[in-house]
């Protein structure tokens, strides 16, 4: 029998930084809510509310909080690696609760996709779902890269401090210059690593108490993002928009990095009241409970949303046009329905996110490195291909290489098995 959230909360060491855990839960929650809010679903397909109402794109400067999650990840990875310095041990310890629920999600949806396509039932909203449900996996692929690069980047941080962050940020800026000024092909894909690793590096700085002027960080980031959007080729939205020529998200841009600086500075400014809030017994129990299911909820939240819309359309209910008065009036009901279905899916799949037995120490560092590389490439590839067109050999471009969904799944599965190679020894 597992330990309850109440028992885990009561056993929390006094020295634990509870504000970091609160930020982790809150940032993922905002991402999930943002996806639900942006979905402009009609009988013809799924659009983006931000494209229907462009004025709302300014809200992404507060609601695009994925940089906060990656910042928190950097903090946690610094502490974890210092307590478990072996590379293979560190990877296994960090990735078990991430890869297991992810591979279960892929297996369930992969089987469903094959069944639907074999039966010829992959049209309409079902076909859209097969393309959309894997898109959030990009976040997991990037997070895997952050785990993989933690040991060398943590060493760079310990030697150079802010200089290591500046090197990553400067390289990201150089990539944008080569991309927009020189037109160098494919160079922009480097910023999938450079921008997000720079944000991750800020977590190392926080772990060592080196973010001493958060107001300066927030102000510089906000001013930099505003100037880049006003004067450069960068769009206003900090999330991807359908049909746009340039996206701040895919690949990430210098403007998104500045946005990340602003958000990190902002959450650090709120550290005092946030810490006091997280210290409340009831709040902390909620944070502990949410952290135990956060990845499962993230993986399945689009499934829940599309299931709600599919049920409504299946009942013959006509959905109002997005952003109309009727659409806004129905929004609370749609959100409550999505929450309810997500809760059901979490109840079914949460056991795959539960802490697993402690892995045996040791193992091959190179094999672990190969495993995490295959896993992150496979998961990123699957986020781009989706699960539609499995039988037709549908492909998508991962950096400069064409990849199919079956190939991406095979890479992810092989990588997971390599990372988890040593097996379990004790509970």
C-alpha positions, 0 to 999 in steps of 0.5 A: 500500500502506498504512502498517502499525500498526508503522510508524505507532507507530514514527513517533509524535511524542514529544510525542503524548499517548498516554494520550488514544489509549488512552482512546479505544480503551478506552472504545469497547471497553467500550461494545462489550463492554457491548452484547454483555453486556447482550443477553439473546437468546431465540427470542422476541426480544432483551431487556436483562440489566439488566432481568432482573437489576436488581442489575447496574444499579449496574455501569453507574456504572463501565461506562457510559464514553461520557462518556470518549469524548466527553471525549477527543473534546473534547481532540482537537478543540481541538488539531485546530481550532487547527492547521486553523482554517478551519471548512470545512477543520476539518469535512472533516478531522475527519469523513472517517474518520467519515462514510465508514464510516458511510454504507457501513454504512447502504448495506449494511444499507439494501440488505439491509433492502429485500431482506429485506422484499421477500422477506417474510423480515423476521420473528423475529430478522431483524426485531429486527436491522433495528430494533436495528443502527442504534441505536448511530448516535445516538453518531455523530450526537452526535459530529457535533454536537460537531465542528460546535460546536467552533469557537464553544465553543472560543472560549468556553473560551478566553475564560471557561475553566471558566465556559464549562463551568459555563454548559453544565452550568447550562443542563442543570440548568435543563432538568431543572428545567423538565422535571421540576418544570414539565412543559414539553414537549419541553424535555428534548431540549435536553439531548442537546446541553447534557449531551454538549457540557458533557462535551466542554468538559471535553476543552478544559479538559484540552487547556489543562492546566486540570483540576488537581484531578481527585480533587475533580472525581471526588468531586463528580461521584460525590456529585452523581450519588448524591444525584440518584438517591437524592432525585430522579426519576433511575433507578439505571442510567446506560444506557437500560432498556426500559419505564422512565419516565425514562432517564438516557440518552435524553434525557441528564439532570443525573445523567448529567452528574454521572456524566461528571464522576466518570468524567473525574476518575477517568481523570485520576487514572489519567493517570500510570500510564496514560501509562506503560502506553501508552508501552510499545512493544507496548501502543502498537502495539496502540493504534495498530492498534485506533484504525485500525479502531475506528469500523468495529468499533463500527458492525458489532459489533451485526451480529456479535452478532445474526449469532451468535445467528441462526446458533445459532437457525438450527441449532435450538440452544435458548438458555438463559434469560438470567442462568441458570447455563447462560447464564453458562456459555455467555457466554465462547463467545458473546463469542468468537464475536462477536469472531470475526465482528466481526473478519471484518466489520472485515477486509471494511470497514476500508478505508473507515475508512483515512485518505483523501487530504488535502482541498483547502483552502477551501470554503464555511463555511455550506455545510459547516455545513448539511452537518453539520447534515443529516448529524447529523439524518439519522443521529440519525433513522436511529438512532431509526427503524431499518430495519424497515418501510421499505416500510410507511413506518415513522416515529419522532419526532426531537425533535418531528418525524416522520421515516422511514428513507428521509428520514433516509438522504437527509439523511445522504447529502446532508449528507455530500456537502456536507461533502466538497464540495471533493474531493481533491488529494493523497495 
